[in-house]
Amino acid sequence: MGGATRVYAAQLAGLGVFGPDGESIGKVRDLVAGLRIARQAPRVLGLVVELVTRRRIFVPMLRVNAIEPNAITLATGSVNLRRFHQRPNELLVLGEMLDARVRQRSTDAELVVVDAAMEQTRTRDWLIARLAVRERTGRLTRRGPVQVLPWDEVSGLGLAEITGQPQGAQQLLAVFDTMRAVDVASALHELPPKRRYEVVDALDDERLADVIEELPEDDQKDLLTYLGEDRAADVLEAMNPDDAADVLGELSERHKNRLLELMEPEESAPVRRLLAYSYDTAGGLMTPEPVVLTPDATIAEALALVRNPDLTPASASMVFVCRPPSATPTGRYLGCVHIQQLLREPPSHLVAGAVDADLARLPPTASLGEVTRYFAAYNLVCAPVVDDQEHLLGAVTVDDVLDHLLPEGWRETGLPETEELDQPG
């Protein structure tokens, strides 16, 4: 095996995993360690690798050919596609060991694990031989220095101790910080419930809102219940109104109405409007916050709005021109302007001169099938939803359509279960 012979676990998070011919297989999301008796260092059994389909699989360490600073190379491109399931005697190094509270045997000092170093032995086994720890003072002072201790110098990392103690989540959040919300959601789904709740407690409301939007429905309901009514309402306010409506639509009427009451009126109003439509209609699918301009806005102003990094690519692909008011439901809908058209026009010109007034509109009652046919017919990724009085109510984007066309539970499933995947050479 080539590459490094001592590696810190946190450095592996998100690292690309490749076959022997350079074919991409996935990304590292965790390491699996098997606890051993007495003070023996745990053996690293393998990697939890997330495929492009978001399925998490287990890759044994014996399949690893080299660990480099920017990639992990396997000895073979053939991997087992069975979904990873953690066994009772196994620990997730990133998910469960980081942030654990431990004690130094020689001084009895209370410490917090900030990283774990695995080292390769002569027998090619990888062991968690050392731990990077920081003293836990419990005071609001500058954090102490990190020290690296041998595994047998630390106590408190038995399976029962780790799974039973409150850990905090600072180190795991540092790992999550560079990940997309959809990837954090996938990682959160795989964590043990105790650890999942610790991470949720540590996330700020906006980041948690982004993550919850990407979780399976059962996880969404579980976390909203765990958060308690007040914080759940705050998180729903931070979500996109259409995503908040989707989540609330899965709750009981009592729970849904209570959370709507706790939300600020200006935040709950668009959500209530969406909930008035069936989930499988244009009105239920749409976002009530598309990019809307008045006819006297310039092309430059329109381009500035679609540059907003918070917009999805689909939402940024089209702006809608309406008479005041600009908030939905708007004044009279005049038409739309595609982003390609915006790029072709002089920045000083008015958007009114570039409006496409002939593009068909979707009524809020249009069925999912009608919406799908609309996108296929017009080759669009965003479409206006307009009522009988010519008010723009919102816009449907293709990602929302796909969410409803895919099979139930698609966020939890990737490729069909097969034994082996032979990556192309």
Secondary structure as GFF3:
##gff-version 3
##sequence-region A 1 425
A	DSSP	beta_strand	2	3	.	.	.	ID=ss1
A	DSSP	beta_strand	6	8	.	.	.	ID=ss2
A	DSSP	alpha_helix	9	12	.	.	.	ID=ss3
A	DSSP	beta_strand	16	18	.	.	.	ID=ss4
A	DSSP	beta_strand	24	34	.	.	.	ID=ss5
A	DSSP	beta_strand	43	50	.	.	.	ID=ss6
A	DSSP	beta_strand	56	60	.	.	.	ID=ss7
A	DSSP	three_ten_helix	61	63	.	.	.	ID=ss8
A	DSSP	beta_strand	64	68	.	.	.	ID=ss9
A	DSSP	beta_strand	71	74	.	.	.	ID=ss10
A	DSSP	beta_strand	78	80	.	.	.	ID=ss11
A	DSSP	beta_strand	90	92	.	.	.	ID=ss12
A	DSSP	pi_helix	93	97	.	.	.	ID=ss13
A	DSSP	beta_strand	101	104	.	.	.	ID=ss14
A	DSSP	beta_strand	110	120	.	.	.	ID=ss15
A	DSSP	beta_strand	126	135	.	.	.	ID=ss16
A	DSSP	beta_strand	146	150	.	.	.	ID=ss17
A	DSSP	three_ten_helix	151	153	.	.	.	ID=ss18
A	DSSP	beta_strand	154	155	.	.	.	ID=ss19
A	DSSP	alpha_helix	159	164	.	.	.	ID=ss20
A	DSSP	alpha_helix	170	176	.	.	.	ID=ss21
A	DSSP	alpha_helix	181	190	.	.	.	ID=ss22
A	DSSP	alpha_helix	193	202	.	.	.	ID=ss23
A	DSSP	alpha_helix	205	213	.	.	.	ID=ss24
A	DSSP	alpha_helix	217	227	.	.	.	ID=ss25
A	DSSP	alpha_helix	229	238	.	.	.	ID=ss26
A	DSSP	alpha_helix	241	248	.	.	.	ID=ss27
A	DSSP	alpha_helix	253	262	.	.	.	ID=ss28
A	DSSP	alpha_helix	265	275	.	.	.	ID=ss29
A	DSSP	alpha_helix	282	285	.	.	.	ID=ss30
A	DSSP	beta_strand	292	293	.	.	.	ID=ss31
A	DSSP	alpha_helix	299	306	.	.	.	ID=ss32
A	DSSP	three_ten_helix	315	317	.	.	.	ID=ss33
A	DSSP	beta_strand	318	322	.	.	.	ID=ss34
A	DSSP	beta_strand	333	338	.	.	.	ID=ss35
A	DSSP	alpha_helix	339	344	.	.	.	ID=ss36
A	DSSP	three_ten_helix	351	354	.	.	.	ID=ss37
A	DSSP	alpha_helix	368	378	.	.	.	ID=ss38
A	DSSP	beta_strand	382	386	.	.	.	ID=ss39
A	DSSP	beta_strand	392	397	.	.	.	ID=ss40
A	DSSP	alpha_helix	398	405	.	.	.	ID=ss41
A	DSSP	three_ten_helix	410	412	.	.	.	ID=ss42
A	DSSP	beta_strand	420	422	.	.	.	ID=ss43
###
